[in-house]
Amino acid sequence: MSKLMLDLPSSRIRGKGPSPAVAVRVAVVDPLPMYQQGVTTVLLAAGYVVEEPADVLAWVGHDPPVVVLLTLGSEREWDLLARLRGKEPGLIVIAVLDVGASAGLGVRAVRAGARSVLTRQMTAAALQRTVEATVGGQAVMPSAVAAALATGTRTTAGRQSSLSKDQLSWLRRLSAGVTVAQLASEVGYSERAMHRLLKAVYQEMGVSTRIQAIMQAQDRGWLCP
């Protein structure tokens, strides 16, 4: 996936990459411990001071410069991004999105306070370059996200749905917080059958998870009855 680097006004963190005078502290926040450890290992090798805090909001309260590498998958993680935005003016957040995430999710991440955007299939070299460039005052993101931000519009807003009325209704119920088991009971399917039906919806939308489907449907304006 092509990337674009945008120069931004200087932040409280200056220079490109870590230096003896200014130790750049990085928090890695991801729901999968093995993935988190892999990212941590790459950044430690690049000379950063890396931690995996259980409470990143409390961790941010230390002296800058501080970078948070935050994987966004669930609404809880999106809420954490919003809370980090108001935590520390000099804080830098790099959002990490799942493979297959739409450009609209990247736009949402930037508007919610992320400086740069990566996908979880990033290489070690891409991770190092992104952290270095972001600390140096640049924004790094997929070109589709940059294009959407440049136009000031959502990349998929208003696109006509190819889903059935029932499928759209399922997404609306899920977006309201209903579980798959509850939805299955409501519409008269077994929970296993409901999972299969929803998987088909996700495939039709080009996403792989429930949260991606809900966010994409929100971007496209499909959740309004």
N, C-alpha and C positions, 0 to 999 in steps of 0.2 A: 504494500500500500504506500503510495507516495506521501511524502511529508512536506510541510511547509514551515519555515521558520520566520517569525515576525519579530522585528525589533520593537521592544517596549520601553517606556521610560524606566530609568534606573531605579532599582529597588534598594532596600537596605542591605542586600547582599550584593557585593560587587566582585568583579573579576570573573574569570571563566574556570570553573572547577575549583576543587579544594586547594588551599595553600596553608603553609605553616602558620601564617599570621591569622587566618580566619578559618577555623575548623567548621566545615559545613556539616550540620547534623541532619540526618535523614531518618524519618520514621517510615517503616514499611507496614501497611495495613492491608491484609488480604485474608479471606476466610479459609484458605487452604494452607496449612502449616508448611507443607513441602514446597509449595510455590513461593511462599513468603521467605523461606530460608534460602531458596535459590536466588531470589532477587537480592537478598541481604548479602549473600556471598559475592555476587558480582560487584555490588557497590562498595563493599569493604575492600575488595581487590583494587578498586579505582581510587582508594584513599579517603573515602568518606567515613564519617562517624555514624554508624548505622545501628538503629535500635528497632525492636518490635514491641512497642508499648501496648499493654492491655487497655489502658485508658489514654488514648491519644490526646484528648482534650486537656487532660492534666499535664501531659508531657509537653505540650506546646508552650506551657507557661514559663519554660526556661529561657535562658538568654538566646537571642538570635545569633547567627542565621539558622533558620529552620526550614526544612523541606518535608512535606508529607506526600508519600506515594500511596495513593488511596484507590483501591479497586472498588468500582461502583457496580453492584449487582442488585441489591435489594433496596427497598425504600428506606430501610434503616441507615444504609450507607449514604444514600442521597441526603438524608436528614443530617448525618454527620458532616457532610461537605458544607451544608448551609450553616451549621454551627461553627465550623472551623473558620468560615469566611469572616465572622465577626469576632473571632477570638484574638487575633493578633495582626495588626496592620502589615507587618513585614513578612507574614507567613506566605510560603509558596506551596501550592498544592498541585501535584501532577496526577490527573485522573487516569485510571487504567480501566478500560472497558473490555467486555468479553468479545471474543471473536464473533463477527457477524453483526455487531451493534451498528445501528443506523447512524448516519451523519447527524441526524436530529438529536441523538443522545449525546454526541460530542458537543454540539451547540449548547445543549442544556447544561452540560458539565461546565463549560466555559462561563456561561451566564450565571451559573451558581457559584462561581468563584475559583474554578480551576485555571491555572496559568497555561498548562500544556496538557495534551491528551495522547495517551498511548493505548495500544491494544495488547491483550495478554499473550499474543503470539510473538511479541517483540524479541529480537535477538539481544544478546548481552551487549553487543556494540551499540545497537540502537538505544538501549536503556542508558548506557553511559553517556552517549552523545546528547540525549534528551535532558538528562539531569544537568550536565555541564552547561548546555545552552540556556536552559531555564534559569539556572543560578546566575548566569551571565547577563540576564535581562531580556532573553528572547522567549517567544512562545512557539512551541513545537506541536504540530497537530496534523492529522490527515488532511490532504488538500481539499477533500469534499467538505470537511468541517470548516476550513478557512473560507471556502467559497460561500458557504451558507451564512457565515458570520459577516462576510463582506457585503452581501446583498441585504442583510438585515431581515431575512425571512427564513422561515422553516423550509427545509429542503423538500418535505413531503406534505406540507399542509394543503388540504383541499383535494388530495388525490382520491379519486373514487374508489370505494372498497370493492374488492372482488369476493368478499366473504358474504355468506348468507345472513339473513336476519337473525337466525338462531345463533350463528357463530359470533356475530356482533353483540348479541345479548349476553352470551357467555363472557365475553371480554369485559363488558360493562359490570357484570356481577363480580368478576375477579378483581376489577379495579376498585370496587367498593369494599373489598376486604373479605369477600366470601371465599372459603376454602374449596378445593376441588371436591372434597367429600360432600360438603354442603351443596355445591352446585349440582353434583351428580344426583343427590337426593331430590333437589328441586325439579330437575328436568326428567327424572325417571330412568337414569342409567346407573349401572354399577360404577363404583369408583374407578375400577380398572378400565372400563369402556370409556369413561369420561377422560381419563388420561390419554387414551389413544386418540380420541376425537380432538382434544386440545393439541396434541402433538401434530396432527394434520393441519390444524389452524396455524400453528407456528411455522410449519414448513411452507405453507402457502404465503405467509408474510415474509419469509426469508430470515426468520430469527430462530433461536434455539431454546429460549427460556420464557417463562411466563412474564417476568418483569420486562423483558425486551418487547414482548408482544403488547403489553399494556402501554408502555411508553411510546411505542411506535403508533399505536392506535390513538393515543392522546395527541401526538404530533400531527396526525392526519385528520383530527377532528371527528373521529368515528365513535367516540364515547358519548356524544350527546344524543339523547333519545330522539 
